[in-house]
């Protein structure tokens, strides 16, 4: 492996990669320094002037995953070094990185993981077909045959692959389809979170400066439109920016020189690509940190100048904007009328349909969880059960399996037909954003419900728990509907802008960009760092199309399409002190109702911290299970959010405990030892017998009667009694001792039916034997008659139609040639007594 990389990435080629990365970072750094000052100006202006959108009705949890881990379990990993599959214990902390350990013991001991995977930029694939479709296009000029085999052979039928366009691929597999679905959902969640976690919206200066710099840098290279590799931390995005142009060049140079079969060349190219990506990422990480540090050092003096000259800067910007608007606006309006307005409604409809279905599914999932909590209260589940359910509910938004149905609705988003016109390379950018918003809304709804329920319980007590839950549920769902409409309308407006603005800029730049430098003369030199004509040009284009986009979204809301609210509808704030609850810490439901956390609901201690983390989903392997079956085996009760089968087990355990408290007999359990088996062989026999009139009014010593009714198989209802009789002299080894009354009753009914079937079969056999004997007598009686007449007749030829499958003659034989019916005889000659068939039936009866 090392020889392949070193032979194709020699010292000269590595120096070329370093130089290319340095050039890209130099160009990006110049743009970033300019955009940093512009972003700082916008941030300070917003802070001074104020403003903002509609206030959210739901509460927002600041750090929902504090003290949590997401997932743990075992699966098989393919090792490139020795080309073998090995079992690995996997832990997914709240950072959503994937940590791979040698074993579960190594994880519990706090050892460092063997491999840590940052999933930003990856795709989680669930089949080899998807993987081969991507890998077959990795080398230029080579078209793999249909059905071409991959260079790895999966150990099971359920592969899981993390694919990256530049970095190393990771291969896993599990044993069952159920595990495959859950692991696939977890990997998709890791990718989704890692792609979105790099650029925080709380950074009002660095984040917009970085995103605008990347966009302007790509536009300078002729790349307009969305970019699906805008994911991960800033150094990762910059590495993707470098690889966007470097990767095709290296592939065209190195690809033809690779030797061996197709699979081997594909594998070698992946190793080379990963080595290049690591080198580029290492370089971008260091240079970006130095760039940010230099800009942050200038932030204080720039901020002071802005606050001093803000009025003059705003006046100067408005003056220059008016001049640029006079140049750009006529051209922009013409382009808007001819090439944009006819498509706005179709783009909006393509966005609204799957997105609204996804948000509706979020509401349904949340509602179903609350219904389960209400059922528990109605059935008297108790405070401990309520505490467990509330603990599961608190992490519902981060449960990848339960949220998968919501995410799948949005994945149906399809912009086909619009991609070429508006340069939308992939709808995954909008799908990922919508899924992140759905998860945020789910967590906001859950957190609001928790705070309202806790407030109500403290004020009113735990009486009428069902009504309290119902009131909180109705309030939260009403707030969710309003916030869902607000969030979706904002998402639709932003998505339309991301689709239309790059297209308009691409069409207008050839004619407008050469005219922009002359407007720089209108800007004072002291303000030139905060006012850039390129940004003002984009603002004018944005203003030209914003009105049409706002009108399209407003019209959809007026028509109440997809349950959108009108902008004029403002939800009356019935909870004036609700947002004060958002400042309070989260409720520990396990401690509030359960006393202590259920066993298995915590993960191993954090390395170096000594704290124990609750786990959102847990699929862990059982100790002692053979290696081929060591996968992500579930243990009911270990999951913080278990599946339905675990819920049923917990309910059965609780019912058993309640029966023990009431003194009811427990259900028989399977014996675990010889002593338990011996204890089951007891002298008490329980049988079910028909009820007699005397037994209804009589209770004898040592016998208990319990009346009831049972429906037999023939539909007849028989009244029965449950009789318990003490017998001391029965053999201890009788298997009937371990049978319940229901089993004994079933056996008695079965025996009765078997006896009736045997009698019926015996009667049928007797009738067949008599008929056969009668036919034989007729044949024997006919032979002497033929001899007395001096005639010889050939033996009778059997008719196939008069015989059954067994070879015996059918009773439908024809009589003599005269065709008249003859009496049935059972003698050897015609002088014997003739037996009437009616007498035969009487005898048999």
Steps between C-alpha positions, in 0.01 A plus 500: 500500500778740590690411182202592283458840665869585512562395141229732364537779756870569489667804651448717194129427479452562873670838463263580214203413723637721777551791260150464355347497847700805602382693193135416561528599866671828402215589266242398756679693776486825304126463446445394863670810642271721290184308589593492869482881519169502307352235731614697805330812361172312446516347848560833677230671291248230586593531866447879496185517288340189643225313319438133449238255393199345670562371849489125537213358705691190604789500743850425377740276690855635492696175542263205453773235488689604812601188691370271227647257251313396189571137429717199572519148365710252308539435130756364256757730338707428191870568557695620198831391651435125501177494294307324775184566697532563874242556771512852642317675782359833382417802714334816369538788750302823486755640252369242250850377422523122463751344742613144425647290783667160507234379743235622740744452787745745342222756478394452861861531619523843335762407242539709188310370197690326222323712238290817519291592197372851437203442271492847339483467121422128509200312366355205692429221249300188580579278203789399277303607194497863614870482578594346164302767317718766664833317490475405132531867404810558710753445220495688167447320171394173665144375488441201721277222377153458637509275804870556554614361835653734760854458625369393843278207581244576768486248784118520525204605289463831686786741417537856628741730319616854570595651162694824450599655165858563620567335837527137601193279484387293799330161468280332762244223511248351743320169536128579471272727301365665815850596609578621150208745502591638840871534429423666167276752675774570756767550234272733306441700818875525560552631146209743531622646828867516399418681176307767688712533814795691356344844446311628801230761451596651835825629344354812339832610348716197421225284349363754246854613417604142428192401295513818289873452441453143378213605274691792348812286452303236310317763295835644396583152364167487314321270750157644581217329681485275803794285608436172674852488649435808715495275805700443814748725677656796308834319444310204350303732271822667389658159433196417285547834325860412414411144395221625274760597239805301614331159512400483128847607394675232705252237385570577135876481559522201738200296385646375168821393675330264746563131432301185563138401469218752524423424864864534598535831316188634671635400840843653432346825378292528818814461711677771299201734519479454878871580540459819295192605698679451831790713382268778380287489816806529722613807309159674492452443873816685596460783250134563586578523871769759424258694278225511765749602768622793288145621431393468864799713601359785287143462624524741795628807307256431213210473743593831663518678163163359395321617811650847459423550128193277456272782378748621238568146380126427458447828310793428268372147434152622409645752255714239322212251504278745312760537227549123462122445506458734206743287299393151604127518576369534141701203383403297807128569456513398135674174588255444782193535276626276223698225675413490871139594578345218290687242710459635854167327568621162371821520706300595810256213452787253459642625831173520695356155437769272652611754763148545635449124511817470703392762755156339520666166575699667779171612653352150470804332658492746789125451544531120505761519775270719710212257445715220641571710808128568544420129466749424775328748731155363418611143565657595831860455393628698794753778542798277432366402159419864425856599586641240258269614221586866552872417491449331164288788374767757592740348242240425231640758255842331508377142463602418141267201467186673626574811293582302184139506374508882518830526314385264227209731411739784413733272305229483233588861405571506127608805299555311177437723202615809686857391571642589161320832466588626848827310550375296796747214508331299772187547717686344795585851626131579550413152627766516769395849607133400527589193708704711741206740541264208561722367777521844659122539496453155652743578781335839560158334527630232737682753718194728518278208598744398774510849649121546486433159653753555775352842577146357512601211727670737743196730511214245494658182628480157342122465514315483167825418325325413172322836481822682580686317224215566256498874571877528456482293182236724342695816583824363358341371179339839439836671545669241280257563213573872514878461524500231233329739259746780582806278462381350173420837343847624591652182358307539174614861458864414568491199266349707218770762546773235497362366173420824316770749612800301366324464166429874476855590605639269235283664234562860611871487590638513140326831433504659848831395658722711268302810608535445875859627556403859418264509799793451737588866448178597681608330825716680756830328560430469874183308421639289214559197725131484595342587162580273203337558162482123434283453808279797408451356151374172651273691739335682207440169320363355823258789548374464143382142550405509868159658437392223260620228736319656796179529297518135389544373857230738627254379237562139605432599862180690413370189324590296812697260286691244703366652825693826467384799705462852358755757609221711646406222743682549827447233761374655821763443763299326769816420697662835586744331738567198280833624367622543855481121528760476226760632741437221748705176479349191345289265710661176619193280473676185617595669826164678534281191465722196485732567793798362308577428140410161355776248469685515173387850407847642543811455299855456618678786668650773285873486457660720760177658627359223713145600398255244372299578191142401431459339162233599249499164317691192606567185303771311682632149464428234761791349684567142400339517156716336228682736266290430188197622691668785685336795339280776636285268711238690692435463869152619608536751776845615393368741241399839624250501216414130449296349224150357536614153602695643792195705599285185510755321719503786749120508512486126568754533781297779654180293479675212676608730782145636540361146514747407771396802706132400468579141595407358160675185379785565259513347156718192467852569372740270328723311752864599514640218718441143608364616836246726333389214275460276805298770675264520204408132543247561778199296617244763399296404194279748320238365260188635333188286504139555392276653768219297652199639680627356830842661462347845446362508851752281677852577623676196639798487730826535314327593170437842346250561217517796263223511239548617145408440136707359217419481130575161347630463145154407372359829628321354803551687828560281803495623855815392684644533844861542609572230756816492710550168677781402736642158426795372703563158347556606138835418340736801517629448149164542327535760224141601556592670826662786313195557277275798560116458512477650152746245363314211666167623365648526152635147529162362615318668213762370258466143634123515464533614141756228423269228637210627287722502191608142568138380536399671178796346314412153634141532376615604154742209480223254603266632230771465234580143607132399483458651156813321375372168640159550336656563160723193534194285587321621188794404281532151657125444472499583130770240410292180587205638306714538191630140528148357535401658172800335329652825409842627590566866549830676518602646830350845562711790379510765767386844397742774601206728567352251752816475714639738757865580559550205732413240232168400653191502279267791540144444624376652174538168308241433237267204539432218253448562135129545539569826685250423780613560861584180690481441874822494700599151619751389756488122434690269267192414287163641409316283756652690794305763686500843346611778736326833475742802495281675756572220747873543440480866591300418815758243607788740446320776681 
